[in-house]
Amino acid sequence: MENLTQLFIDAGKLMLAGMVFVFAFLGLLIIFINQVLVKLAIKFPDPVNQNSRKKAKVKTSEQDGVSPQIVAAISSAVSQYRQKHNNKE
């Protein structure tokens, strides 16, 4: 029984050592990749788009091509649907 306990302790130590090794390797890999990306970002910066500085205009329903009559018809249909289905509750 002591032999089995010792085997479990050794297995736990080996598992813990493996997990620490993988964690350290992945941490170093992340640090290395970030350092490379910083150097590449300095050497090859992103181009600045001049059109991105313009303010976006708020579109109205007339600019989208939807006429006020269609909006009124949809609103009326939704209102009728709600009145019809709220009475069943």
Beta strands, then each sheet from edge to edge (+ up, - down):
end
